[in-house]
């Protein structure tokens, strides 16, 4: 699994390539061995989030129209990002049993700090065997071992599923022939590098740092350093969150919001009363449901400010569900909370006028959530009240509480 040697590496990158596609295949096995494009509009335009291994010439972030011109027969799936995050979080929870110091990177990528585990696992071989065991085999986990994050990530990319690669002492030499597409760049910036005839990390590394900064600004220095095997980014371990979940089964499959909304409100009330959430505020809530004769449906609700009051959260819940597209009759409904904080994000007020301001802010936030745009609310402001011209005395301005 690893080359001979006793060198113990600082970081292990555990990588699941194409996690969204693998998660979709898990719940819809008929997609296995088919061309699949998972699409998203997170940047405001339809683009590729992920694709199956049968698809060629496509990369994440590519505009959907261009991707379709390269693989016309691919099945299109709208991204269920809440589901992918939930799957990823379950894997991270399992890895936390192997090491308490884990940083979550991009979806499907984690970094484990291996310091102090030499005696526990008996070196690199032991930690690799342990982390691979923590991830379900159908996800094809790969492991990379290095002294910093980017080389460890590249080593994981180079590994075969279920195997590991250790970065040698000559990190720059290890990276030089690999494609620039491995750098943390947007699709547009990767295209720019190729247009400059910069196709490998070695070609970027051979440039002066000034040349890269001239084209990519402050990011150019980091790209140049990564291409040279230098990664000084700090390690940020993730905190373990307690997951609270509850569910209801409908007597008959529910197709109407009149049945779904009350069930969701009951679940939310149960969750808020859970002892582990006392004194905590919720940042987001995930809703999942099994759909009759179709793939499961899920939705993630994020609160602009953390909440712990049922009334404030239910307004967002109702607004989101009323605007949601239910794919079919729901057999059940499950609600999960794992993203919590001990702070509300706003200070309690000591004065009545400040309390009114806070109430106005809350109303504005709720309206914005419901309308999906800034509410068209204005106030009259005095400009020249002494003026003889009525139109100069006051002006209508956007209301900001």
C-alpha positions as CSV (number, residue, x, y, z in Angstrom):
1,X,0.0,0.0,0.0
2,X,2.9,2.3,0.7
3,X,6.6,2.3,-0.5
4,X,9.2,1.0,1.9
5,X,10.5,3.4,4.6
6,X,9.9,4.5,8.2
7,X,9.4,8.3,7.4
8,X,6.3,9.5,9.4
9,X,4.3,12.2,7.6
10,X,2.6,15.1,9.4
11,X,-0.7,15.2,7.4
12,X,-2.9,12.6,5.7
13,X,-5.4,13.8,3.1
14,X,-8.4,11.5,2.8
15,X,-10.0,12.1,-0.5
16,X,-13.3,10.9,-2.1
17,X,-13.3,12.0,-5.7
18,X,-16.6,12.8,-7.3
19,X,-18.5,12.5,-4.0
20,X,-21.8,14.0,-5.4
21,X,-21.9,11.4,-8.2
22,X,-21.1,8.5,-5.8
23,X,-23.8,9.8,-3.4
24,X,-26.3,9.9,-6.2
25,X,-25.4,6.3,-7.3
26,X,-25.8,5.2,-3.7
27,X,-29.4,6.2,-3.6
28,X,-30.1,5.5,-7.3
29,X,-28.1,2.4,-8.3
30,X,-29.4,2.6,-11.9
31,X,-27.0,5.5,-12.5
32,X,-24.0,3.2,-12.1
33,X,-21.8,3.1,-15.2
34,X,-23.8,5.8,-16.9
35,X,-22.7,9.3,-18.1
36,X,-23.9,11.7,-15.5
37,X,-23.6,15.5,-15.1
38,X,-24.6,17.1,-11.8
39,X,-25.6,20.7,-12.4
40,X,-25.8,23.7,-10.1
41,X,-26.6,27.4,-10.4
42,X,-24.8,28.6,-7.3
43,X,-22.8,31.2,-9.3
44,X,-25.9,32.5,-11.0
45,X,-25.6,30.4,-14.2
46,X,-26.0,26.7,-14.9
47,X,-22.7,25.0,-14.5
48,X,-21.2,21.6,-13.7
49,X,-20.8,20.7,-10.1
50,X,-19.6,17.1,-10.7
51,X,-19.6,14.4,-13.4
52,X,-19.2,10.6,-13.6
53,X,-16.0,8.9,-14.7
54,X,-17.5,8.0,-18.0
55,X,-17.7,11.7,-19.0
56,X,-14.7,13.1,-20.8
57,X,-13.5,16.7,-21.5
58,X,-15.5,18.2,-18.6
59,X,-14.4,19.9,-15.4
60,X,-16.1,21.4,-12.3
61,X,-17.3,24.9,-12.9
62,X,-17.6,24.5,-16.6
63,X,-20.7,26.2,-18.1
64,X,-23.4,23.6,-18.6
65,X,-23.9,24.5,-22.3
66,X,-20.2,23.8,-23.1
67,X,-20.3,20.6,-21.1
68,X,-23.4,19.4,-23.0
69,X,-21.6,20.1,-26.3
70,X,-18.9,17.6,-25.2
71,X,-21.2,14.8,-23.9
72,X,-24.6,15.1,-25.4
73,X,-25.9,11.8,-24.1
74,X,-25.2,12.5,-20.4
75,X,-28.0,12.3,-17.8
76,X,-28.6,15.6,-16.1
77,X,-29.2,15.7,-12.3
78,X,-29.9,18.9,-10.4
79,X,-27.5,19.1,-7.4
80,X,-28.9,18.1,-4.0
81,X,-26.1,19.8,-2.1
82,X,-27.8,19.3,1.3
83,X,-27.7,15.6,0.7
84,X,-24.0,15.6,-0.4
85,X,-23.1,17.7,2.7
86,X,-24.9,15.2,4.9
87,X,-23.1,12.3,3.4
88,X,-19.8,14.0,3.7
89,X,-20.5,15.0,7.4
90,X,-21.2,11.3,8.2
91,X,-17.8,10.3,6.7
92,X,-16.1,13.1,8.7
93,X,-17.8,11.9,11.9
94,X,-16.4,8.4,11.3
95,X,-12.9,9.8,10.6
96,X,-13.1,11.7,13.9
97,X,-13.0,8.3,15.7
98,X,-9.5,7.9,14.1
99,X,-8.2,11.3,14.8
100,X,-9.6,14.2,16.8
101,X,-7.9,16.8,14.6
102,X,-9.5,16.9,11.2
103,X,-9.9,19.8,8.8
104,X,-12.8,19.7,6.3
105,X,-11.7,20.9,2.9
106,X,-13.8,21.0,-0.3
107,X,-16.6,18.4,-0.5
108,X,-15.0,15.0,-0.2
109,X,-11.6,16.2,1.0
110,X,-10.4,16.0,4.6
111,X,-7.0,16.5,6.3
112,X,-5.9,14.6,9.4
113,X,-3.2,15.8,11.7
114,X,-1.1,12.7,12.4
115,X,1.2,14.2,15.1
116,X,1.3,12.0,18.2
117,X,-0.3,8.9,16.5
118,X,2.9,7.1,15.7
119,X,2.7,4.8,18.7
120,X,-1.1,4.3,18.4
121,X,-1.1,3.3,14.7
122,X,2.5,2.1,14.2
123,X,3.4,4.6,11.5
124,X,2.0,5.5,8.1
125,X,0.8,2.0,7.3
126,X,-1.3,1.9,10.4
127,X,-3.0,5.2,9.9
128,X,-3.7,4.5,6.2
129,X,-5.4,1.2,7.1
130,X,-7.4,2.8,9.8
131,X,-8.7,5.7,7.8
132,X,-9.6,3.6,4.8
133,X,-11.5,1.3,7.1
134,X,-13.6,4.3,8.3
135,X,-14.9,5.2,4.9
136,X,-17.4,2.9,3.0
137,X,-15.6,1.1,0.2
138,X,-18.0,2.1,-2.5
139,X,-16.8,5.7,-2.1
140,X,-13.3,4.6,-3.2
141,X,-11.3,6.7,-0.7
142,X,-7.7,7.6,-1.5
143,X,-5.0,8.8,0.9
144,X,-2.1,11.1,0.4
145,X,0.7,11.6,3.0
146,X,2.8,14.8,3.2
147,X,4.1,17.6,5.4
148,X,1.5,20.1,4.2
149,X,-2.0,20.2,2.7
150,X,-1.5,20.8,-1.1
151,X,1.2,18.1,-1.6
152,X,-1.0,15.6,0.5
153,X,-4.0,16.4,-1.6
154,X,-2.1,15.9,-4.9
155,X,-0.7,12.6,-3.5
156,X,-4.3,11.5,-2.8
157,X,-5.3,12.4,-6.3
158,X,-2.5,10.2,-7.6
159,X,-3.4,7.2,-5.4
160,X,-5.7,4.4,-6.6
161,X,-9.0,3.9,-4.7
162,X,-8.3,2.1,-1.5
163,X,-4.6,3.0,-1.6
164,X,-2.1,5.7,-0.4
165,X,0.8,7.7,-1.8
166,X,3.6,9.3,0.2
167,X,5.2,12.5,-1.1
168,X,9.0,12.2,-1.3
169,X,11.4,14.7,0.1
170,X,11.7,16.4,-3.3
171,X,8.2,17.9,-3.3
172,X,8.7,20.2,-6.3
173,X,10.0,17.3,-8.3
174,X,7.0,15.2,-7.3
175,X,4.6,18.0,-8.5
176,X,6.3,19.3,-11.7
177,X,4.7,17.0,-14.3
178,X,1.2,17.2,-12.9
179,X,-1.5,19.4,-14.5
180,X,-2.3,23.0,-13.3
181,X,-5.9,21.9,-13.0
182,X,-5.0,20.6,-9.5
183,X,-4.5,24.2,-8.3
184,X,-7.3,25.8,-6.2
185,X,-8.6,27.9,-9.1
186,X,-12.0,28.7,-10.7
187,X,-12.7,27.1,-14.1
188,X,-12.1,30.5,-15.8
189,X,-8.7,30.9,-14.2
190,X,-7.7,27.4,-15.2
191,X,-8.6,28.2,-18.8
192,X,-6.4,31.4,-18.5
193,X,-3.4,29.3,-17.4
194,X,-3.8,27.0,-20.4
195,X,-4.1,29.9,-22.7
196,X,-0.7,31.1,-21.4
197,X,0.7,27.7,-22.4
198,X,1.0,26.8,-18.7
199,X,-0.2,23.2,-18.5
200,X,1.9,21.7,-15.7
201,X,2.8,22.7,-12.2
202,X,6.5,22.7,-13.2
203,X,5.9,25.3,-15.8
204,X,4.2,27.6,-13.3
205,X,7.0,26.9,-10.8
206,X,9.7,27.9,-13.4
207,X,8.2,31.4,-13.7
208,X,9.1,34.3,-11.4
209,X,6.7,35.0,-8.6
210,X,6.2,38.5,-10.0
211,X,4.9,37.2,-13.3
212,X,2.2,35.2,-11.5
213,X,1.3,38.2,-9.3
214,X,1.0,40.4,-12.4
215,X,-1.7,38.1,-13.9
216,X,-3.5,36.8,-10.7
217,X,-2.8,39.5,-8.1
218,X,-2.2,38.4,-4.5
219,X,-3.4,34.9,-5.4
220,X,-0.6,34.6,-7.9
221,X,2.0,34.3,-5.1
222,X,0.1,31.4,-3.5
223,X,-0.3,29.6,-6.8
224,X,3.5,30.0,-7.4
225,X,4.3,28.7,-3.9
226,X,1.9,25.7,-4.3
227,X,3.4,24.8,-7.6
228,X,6.8,24.8,-5.9
229,X,5.6,22.5,-3.1
230,X,5.3,25.3,-0.6
231,X,2.1,25.4,1.4
232,X,2.1,27.5,4.6
233,X,-1.6,27.6,5.0
234,X,-2.6,26.8,8.7
235,X,-4.5,23.8,9.8
236,X,-8.0,24.5,11.1
237,X,-9.5,21.5,12.9
238,X,-13.2,21.0,12.7
239,X,-15.3,20.9,15.8
240,X,-17.5,17.9,16.5
241,X,-21.2,18.8,16.5
242,X,-23.9,16.8,18.1
243,X,-26.5,15.8,15.5
244,X,-30.2,16.1,16.6
245,X,-32.7,14.4,14.3
246,X,-36.4,13.4,14.4
247,X,-38.9,12.1,11.9
248,X,-42.6,11.5,11.1
249,X,-44.2,8.9,8.8
250,X,-47.3,10.0,7.0
251,X,-50.4,7.7,7.2
252,X,-50.8,8.1,3.5
253,X,-48.2,9.8,1.2
254,X,-48.5,13.6,1.5
255,X,-48.7,15.7,-1.6
256,X,-50.1,18.9,-0.2
257,X,-48.2,21.6,1.8
258,X,-51.2,21.6,4.1
259,X,-50.1,18.2,5.3
260,X,-46.3,18.7,5.0
261,X,-46.1,22.1,6.8
262,X,-47.7,21.0,10.1
263,X,-45.5,17.9,10.1
264,X,-42.4,20.0,9.7
265,X,-43.5,22.4,12.4
266,X,-44.1,19.5,14.8
267,X,-40.6,18.1,14.1
268,X,-39.1,21.5,14.6
269,X,-40.8,21.9,18.0
270,X,-39.5,18.5,19.1
271,X,-36.0,19.3,18.0
272,X,-35.9,22.7,19.8
273,X,-37.0,21.0,23.0
274,X,-34.1,18.6,22.9
275,X,-31.9,18.8,26.0
276,X,-28.7,19.1,24.0
277,X,-29.9,22.3,22.3
278,X,-30.7,24.3,25.4
279,X,-28.9,27.6,25.3
280,X,-27.8,27.0,21.7
281,X,-28.8,28.8,18.5
282,X,-29.4,27.1,15.1
283,X,-27.6,28.2,12.0
284,X,-29.3,25.7,9.6
285,X,-31.8,22.8,9.4
286,X,-31.9,20.0,6.9
287,X,-35.1,18.3,5.8
288,X,-35.2,14.9,4.1
289,X,-38.0,12.8,2.8
290,X,-38.6,9.5,1.0
291,X,-40.6,10.1,-2.2
292,X,-43.0,7.4,-3.5
293,X,-41.4,5.7,-6.5
294,X,-38.7,8.4,-6.8
295,X,-35.4,9.4,-5.4
296,X,-35.4,10.9,-1.9
297,X,-35.8,14.7,-1.6
298,X,-33.9,17.0,0.7
299,X,-33.6,20.7,1.4
300,X,-31.3,22.8,3.6
301,X,-32.6,25.9,5.3
302,X,-30.0,28.4,6.4
303,X,-30.9,31.2,8.8
304,X,-29.3,34.7,8.2
305,X,-28.9,35.1,12.0
306,X,-28.7,32.1,14.4
307,X,-32.1,31.5,16.0
308,X,-33.4,29.6,19.1
309,X,-37.0,30.9,19.0
310,X,-39.6,28.7,17.4
311,X,-41.6,31.6,16.0
312,X,-38.6,33.2,14.1
313,X,-37.4,29.9,12.7
314,X,-40.9,28.8,11.6
315,X,-41.4,31.9,9.5
316,X,-38.3,30.9,7.5
317,X,-39.4,27.3,7.4
318,X,-42.8,28.1,6.0
319,X,-41.5,30.5,3.5
320,X,-38.9,28.1,2.2
321,X,-41.3,25.1,2.0
322,X,-44.0,27.2,0.3
323,X,-41.5,28.1,-2.5
324,X,-40.1,24.6,-2.7
325,X,-40.9,22.2,-5.5
326,X,-42.0,18.9,-4.0
327,X,-41.0,16.1,-6.5
328,X,-43.9,13.7,-5.5
329,X,-45.9,12.1,-2.7
330,X,-43.8,12.2,0.5
331,X,-43.8,9.0,2.5
332,X,-42.2,10.5,5.6
333,X,-40.2,13.6,6.6
334,X,-37.0,13.8,8.7
335,X,-35.4,17.0,10.2
336,X,-31.8,17.2,11.2
337,X,-29.8,19.9,13.0
338,X,-26.0,19.7,13.3
339,X,-24.9,23.3,12.7
340,X,-25.3,25.2,16.1
341,X,-23.6,28.0,18.0
342,X,-23.7,29.3,21.5
343,X,-24.4,32.9,20.4
344,X,-27.3,34.5,18.8
345,X,-25.2,36.9,16.7
346,X,-27.0,40.0,18.1
347,X,-26.8,41.7,21.4
348,X,-29.8,41.9,23.7
349,X,-31.1,45.5,24.0
350,X,-31.5,47.4,27.3
351,X,-33.7,50.2,25.8
352,X,-37.1,50.1,24.3
353,X,-36.1,52.1,21.2
354,X,-33.3,49.8,20.4
355,X,-35.6,46.8,20.8
356,X,-37.9,48.4,18.3
357,X,-35.0,48.7,15.9
358,X,-34.2,45.0,16.3
359,X,-37.9,44.1,15.7
360,X,-37.8,46.2,12.5
361,X,-34.6,44.4,11.4
362,X,-36.3,41.1,12.0
363,X,-39.4,42.0,10.0
364,X,-37.2,43.2,7.1
365,X,-35.2,40.0,7.2
366,X,-38.3,37.9,7.1
367,X,-39.8,39.9,4.3
368,X,-36.5,39.6,2.3
369,X,-36.5,35.8,2.8
370,X,-40.2,35.6,1.7
371,X,-39.8,37.9,-1.3
372,X,-36.3,36.7,-2.2
373,X,-35.4,40.3,-2.8
374,X,-35.0,43.5,-0.7
375,X,-38.4,44.7,0.4
376,X,-39.6,47.9,-1.5
377,X,-40.1,49.8,1.8
378,X,-39.2,53.5,2.0
379,X,-39.3,56.3,4.5
380,X,-39.7,60.1,4.3
381,X,-36.6,62.1,5.3
382,X,-36.5,65.8,5.9
383,X,-34.0,67.6,3.6
384,X,-34.9,71.3,3.6
385,X,-38.1,71.6,5.7
386,X,-37.9,75.5,5.5
387,X,-37.9,75.5,1.6
388,X,-40.8,77.2,-0.1
389,X,-40.7,74.4,-2.8
390,X,-42.6,71.3,-1.5
391,X,-40.5,68.9,-3.5
392,X,-37.3,70.1,-1.8
393,X,-38.6,69.8,1.8
394,X,-38.6,66.0,2.0
395,X,-37.3,63.0,0.0
396,X,-38.2,59.4,-0.2
397,X,-35.3,57.1,0.7
398,X,-34.9,53.3,1.1
399,X,-35.8,52.3,4.7
400,X,-32.8,50.8,6.6
401,X,-33.7,50.0,10.2
